[in-house]
Amino acid sequence: MSEARVGLVIEDDHDIRELVRTVLTQAGFDVTVASGGAEGVLMAKSLNPDVITLDLGLPDIDGFEVSRQIREFSDAYIVMLTARTEELDTLIGLESGADDYLTKPFRPRELRARVAAMMRRPRTAPDPQEVSVDAAADSAAHPERGNFSHNGLELSYASRTVTVDGKELNLTRTEFELLYALLEAGRTVRTKSDLVRRLRDEDYDVGSYISEADERSVEVHMGNLRKKLGDSPQQPRWLQTVRGVGYRLAPGQH
């Protein structure tokens, strides 16, 4: 039997902490809780969780800094929970390494759905033994998935690695999925709504609600991805913005 997935709840409000613990436990996670940021960082190091829910308004270290510190050693999915509605808070949260966010009060069903969509995606850095077994199984189930090469960038879906001019990049799972989606689509434009649904693992024709904040979060993740690639919005080597629509792969260079 495979080991249980691990969830970490970093939240100082007792009622919300217990609510999130219940939601994750019902979703099949072995859940640990922390009531402060420093404690949460230490637990993230020792537990190597698959998913972390993180409150922005912690009593000791704010959630932005907690996310930055965790990102230095972990590729866990981070879902920020915030009582604030200002767009700037959301953007800073995503720029600090979070993958998604929910505004309090939130519906438990929505949190569970977001986490379930995340867990359908592989981790960025699997163990070498897992790659040999799982990659073969995944390739058999999804023969269209494999390697992409474009303008000096190499992406391997099986090993979840990306290199630029021979140098490996450290991408979050969300950034990897966005880059993979654009490489897969080639010169076909992917709208921001398309990419939101891709991250949620929904079909493109599903009529679920996509908010402006959802689309803005894709913009932030794409901005982070551009920085790591060293790409220029004005003269893109890989990621071309189609203003008012979305993104597509930049033309090939000869």
C-alpha positions as CSV (number, residue, x, y, z in Angstrom):
1,M,0.0,0.0,0.0
2,S,1.2,3.5,-0.7
3,E,1.8,5.9,2.1
4,A,-0.9,8.3,3.0
5,R,-0.7,11.8,1.6
6,V,0.4,14.4,4.1
7,G,-1.4,17.7,4.7
8,L,-0.2,20.6,6.8
9,V,-2.6,23.3,8.1
10,I,-0.9,26.5,9.3
11,E,-3.7,28.5,10.9
12,D,-4.0,30.5,14.1
13,D,-7.8,30.5,14.3
14,H,-8.9,27.3,16.1
15,D,-12.3,27.0,14.4
16,I,-10.9,27.4,10.8
17,R,-7.9,25.2,11.7
18,E,-10.2,22.3,12.7
19,L,-12.5,22.9,9.7
20,V,-9.6,22.6,7.3
21,R,-8.2,19.6,9.2
22,T,-11.5,17.9,8.8
23,V,-11.8,18.7,5.1
24,L,-8.3,17.3,4.4
25,T,-8.8,14.3,6.6
26,Q,-12.0,13.4,4.7
27,A,-10.0,13.8,1.5
28,G,-7.6,11.1,2.6
29,F,-4.7,13.1,4.1
30,D,-2.7,12.5,7.2
31,V,-3.1,16.0,8.6
32,T,-0.8,17.9,11.0
33,V,-1.6,21.4,12.3
34,A,0.4,24.4,13.3
35,S,-0.8,27.6,14.9
36,G,2.1,29.8,13.9
37,G,4.4,30.6,11.0
38,A,7.7,29.5,12.5
39,E,6.2,26.3,13.8
40,G,4.7,25.7,10.3
41,V,8.0,26.1,8.6
42,L,9.7,23.6,10.9
43,M,6.8,21.1,10.4
44,A,7.0,21.5,6.6
45,K,10.7,20.6,6.8
46,S,10.2,17.5,8.9
47,L,6.9,16.2,7.3
48,N,7.5,16.9,3.6
49,P,3.8,17.5,3.1
50,D,2.0,17.2,-0.3
51,V,-0.4,20.1,0.5
52,I,-0.1,23.1,2.8
53,T,-2.9,25.5,3.7
54,L,-1.5,28.7,4.9
55,D,-3.2,31.6,6.7
56,L,-1.9,35.0,5.7
57,G,-2.7,36.7,9.1
58,L,-0.5,34.6,11.4
59,P,0.6,36.0,14.8
60,D,4.4,35.7,14.4
61,I,5.4,35.6,10.7
62,D,3.0,36.7,8.0
63,G,2.0,34.1,5.5
64,F,3.9,35.7,2.7
65,E,7.2,35.2,4.5
66,V,6.2,31.7,5.6
67,S,5.5,30.8,1.9
68,R,8.9,32.2,0.8
69,Q,10.7,30.2,3.4
70,I,8.9,27.0,2.6
71,R,9.6,27.4,-1.1
72,E,13.3,27.3,-0.4
73,F,13.1,23.6,0.4
74,S,9.6,22.3,-0.6
75,D,7.5,21.8,-3.7
76,A,4.4,21.2,-1.7
77,Y,1.2,22.7,-3.1
78,I,0.5,25.9,-1.0
79,V,-3.1,27.2,-0.8
80,M,-3.3,30.5,0.9
81,L,-6.4,31.3,3.0
82,T,-7.0,35.0,3.6
83,A,-9.8,37.1,5.1
84,R,-8.5,40.0,3.0
85,T,-10.1,40.8,-0.3
86,E,-7.5,43.2,-1.7
87,E,-6.1,42.0,-5.0
88,L,-2.6,43.1,-4.0
89,D,-2.6,40.6,-1.1
90,T,-3.5,37.8,-3.5
91,L,-0.8,38.8,-6.0
92,I,1.9,39.0,-3.3
93,G,0.8,35.6,-2.0
94,L,1.2,34.1,-5.5
95,E,4.5,35.8,-6.1
96,S,5.8,34.4,-2.8
97,G,5.3,30.9,-4.0
98,A,1.6,30.0,-3.3
99,D,-0.2,27.9,-6.0
100,D,-3.7,29.0,-5.2
101,Y,-5.8,30.9,-2.7
102,L,-9.2,31.0,-1.2
103,T,-10.9,34.0,0.5
104,K,-12.5,33.4,3.9
105,P,-15.3,32.5,4.4
106,F,-14.9,29.7,2.0
107,R,-17.0,26.6,1.3
108,P,-15.3,23.3,2.5
109,R,-16.4,21.7,-0.8
110,E,-14.5,24.3,-2.8
111,L,-11.3,23.7,-0.8
112,R,-11.6,20.0,-1.2
113,A,-12.2,20.4,-5.0
114,R,-9.1,22.7,-5.4
115,V,-6.9,20.3,-3.4
116,A,-8.2,17.3,-5.4
117,A,-7.3,19.0,-8.7
118,M,-3.8,19.7,-7.4
119,M,-3.2,16.1,-6.3
120,R,-4.1,14.8,-9.8
121,R,-0.8,16.5,-11.0
122,P,2.5,14.8,-10.2
123,R,5.1,16.3,-8.0
124,T,7.9,18.3,-9.7
125,A,10.8,16.3,-8.3
126,P,9.9,12.6,-8.0
127,D,12.3,10.1,-6.6
128,P,14.5,8.4,-9.3
129,Q,12.9,5.0,-8.5
130,E,9.4,6.6,-9.0
131,V,10.4,8.0,-12.3
132,S,11.3,4.7,-13.8
133,V,8.1,3.0,-12.8
134,D,5.5,5.9,-12.9
135,A,6.9,7.5,-16.0
136,A,6.5,4.2,-18.0
137,A,3.0,3.8,-16.7
138,D,2.1,7.4,-17.5
139,S,3.6,7.2,-21.0
140,A,1.5,4.1,-21.6
141,A,-1.6,5.8,-20.4
142,H,-0.8,9.2,-22.1
143,P,1.3,8.4,-25.2
144,E,1.0,12.1,-26.3
145,R,3.0,13.2,-23.3
146,G,6.8,13.2,-23.5
147,N,9.6,15.5,-24.3
148,F,9.4,19.0,-25.8
149,S,12.2,21.1,-27.2
150,H,11.9,24.7,-28.2
151,N,14.5,27.5,-28.7
152,G,17.0,25.9,-26.3
153,L,14.4,24.9,-23.8
154,E,13.9,21.2,-23.0
155,L,11.0,19.8,-21.0
156,S,10.6,16.2,-19.9
157,Y,7.1,15.3,-18.6
158,A,8.2,12.0,-17.3
159,S,11.0,13.4,-15.0
160,R,9.2,16.8,-14.5
161,T,12.4,18.6,-15.5
162,V,13.0,21.8,-17.5
163,T,16.3,22.9,-18.8
164,V,17.3,26.1,-20.6
165,D,20.5,26.0,-22.6
166,G,21.5,22.9,-20.5
167,K,20.8,24.5,-17.1
168,E,18.0,23.0,-15.1
169,L,15.4,25.3,-13.7
170,N,13.6,25.0,-10.4
171,L,9.9,25.5,-11.2
172,T,6.9,25.0,-9.0
173,R,4.4,22.5,-10.1
174,T,2.0,25.2,-11.2
175,E,4.7,26.9,-13.3
176,F,5.6,23.5,-14.8
177,E,2.0,22.8,-15.8
178,L,1.6,26.2,-17.4
179,L,4.7,25.8,-19.4
180,Y,3.8,22.3,-20.4
181,A,0.3,23.5,-21.5
182,L,1.8,26.1,-23.8
183,L,4.4,23.7,-25.3
184,E,1.7,21.2,-25.9
185,A,-0.5,23.8,-27.7
186,G,2.3,25.1,-29.8
187,R,1.3,28.3,-31.6
188,T,-2.4,27.9,-30.6
189,V,-3.4,30.6,-28.1
190,R,-4.4,29.4,-24.7
191,T,-6.8,31.8,-23.0
192,K,-6.4,32.6,-19.3
193,S,-9.6,30.8,-18.6
194,D,-8.2,27.8,-20.5
195,L,-5.2,27.8,-18.3
196,V,-7.2,28.2,-15.1
197,R,-9.2,25.1,-16.0
198,R,-6.0,23.3,-16.9
199,L,-4.6,24.0,-13.4
200,R,-7.9,22.7,-12.0
201,D,-7.8,19.7,-14.2
202,E,-11.1,20.5,-15.9
203,D,-12.0,20.1,-19.5
204,Y,-11.7,23.3,-21.6
205,D,-15.4,23.2,-22.4
206,V,-16.5,22.9,-18.8
207,G,-18.7,25.9,-17.9
208,S,-17.3,26.5,-14.4
209,Y,-17.0,30.0,-13.1
210,I,-13.7,31.7,-13.8
211,S,-13.3,35.0,-11.9
212,E,-11.0,38.0,-12.8
213,A,-8.9,37.1,-9.8
214,D,-8.5,33.5,-11.2
215,E,-7.2,34.9,-14.5
216,R,-5.0,37.5,-12.7
217,S,-3.4,34.6,-10.7
218,V,-2.5,33.0,-14.1
219,E,-0.8,36.3,-15.1
220,V,1.2,36.3,-11.9
221,H,2.3,32.7,-12.3
222,M,3.3,33.4,-15.9
223,G,5.3,36.4,-14.7
224,N,7.1,34.2,-12.2
225,L,7.7,31.7,-15.0
226,R,9.1,34.4,-17.3
227,K,11.5,35.5,-14.6
228,K,12.9,32.0,-14.0
229,L,13.2,31.5,-17.8
230,G,14.9,34.9,-18.2
231,D,12.4,35.6,-21.0
232,S,11.5,39.1,-22.3
233,P,7.9,40.1,-22.7
234,Q,9.0,42.5,-25.5
235,Q,11.1,40.0,-27.4
236,P,9.9,36.6,-26.1
237,R,12.0,33.5,-26.7
238,W,9.3,31.2,-25.3
239,L,6.2,32.9,-23.8
240,Q,4.3,35.2,-26.0
241,T,1.5,37.3,-24.6
242,V,-1.6,37.8,-26.8
243,R,-2.9,41.0,-25.3
244,G,-6.4,40.7,-24.0
245,V,-6.6,37.0,-24.7
246,G,-3.9,34.8,-23.2
247,Y,-0.6,33.2,-24.1
248,R,1.0,31.1,-26.8
249,L,4.4,29.7,-27.6
250,A,6.8,32.2,-29.3
251,P,7.9,31.3,-32.8
252,G,10.8,29.0,-33.3
253,Q,14.2,30.5,-33.8
254,H,16.6,29.4,-36.5
